[in-house]
């Protein structure tokens, strides 16, 4: 670790295994969540096993989430400044939470009060294991000696190469969160339609398609890797996240190995904050692959150029 030139702060919505992020110089901020009126903090299932959390959801528990408290953010940033070590915070997408706006406000106030402090914040525009993959690779780049400013520049470009897709077991949880109309959720349940979703370039939830049944959904996840991997047969790291559906993880791995038997798997449980909105049965895949900007339609590319020009 002698080449490390900066520290990193991350949040629990990255949904990585705790042992992956539990390394020196990496601090975890925990999002709060409520379950049946009791407040908990997302500690990556250290104190509440994933099976227990999702079983409570299956039994009808009332779950909700909130932003990271301002004092928690402030104290973490003050520690970072006091350490004298340049620090980068990687945040859950601003497209799905107001937390990052609060993060920026606190950072600006502290940097104004401590001129010269190197405290950077990065809106990953990603969520769950997609955010996790960017964090995982950022920690690796940090270990290779990137400075804080270099790591920020790296992340702002690398995020476009994070390819992710996920499917849900049912639409009811999205309905409860106001993401889809009740009529769509009802029709989906009757037709056994499984939504296929991703995160847009703006960091928002995006419906990319549907699958007729769970098995076809799993095959679509594997086919997504085939279409978007930069090069098969080179030992690509694939993060697989699941909301208490381990058998489906094995089925997905089998499908992926048929496509590329050199892939390296990093398995993770979808945490309680993301899980509160997607419900039991979410199955997700993320890997570094094709530039997501290349998938823009002609109309979107024109709009992007107009925005950049202004």
WOMO-V951495 format. One record per run of one state. SS is the DSSP state (h for helix, s for strand, l for the rest). FROM is the first residue (numbers start at 1). LEN is the number of residues. If there is no record, write none. Layout:
BEGIN
ss,from,len
SS,FROM,LEN
SS,FROM,LEN
END
This chain:
BEGIN
ss,from,len
l,1,6
s,7,5
h,12,3
l,15,3
h,18,4
l,22,4
s,26,4
l,30,2
s,32,4
l,36,2
s,38,4
l,42,8
h,50,9
l,59,4
s,63,3
l,66,4
h,70,14
l,84,3
s,87,5
l,92,7
h,99,15
l,114,5
s,119,5
l,124,4
h,128,16
l,144,4
h,148,14
s,162,6
l,168,4
h,172,5
l,177,5
h,182,10
l,192,1
s,193,7
l,200,5
s,205,8
l,213,1
h,214,15
l,229,8
s,237,6
l,243,3
h,246,14
l,260,4
s,264,6
l,270,2
h,272,7
l,279,4
s,283,6
l,289,3
h,292,4
l,296,2
h,298,12
l,310,1
END
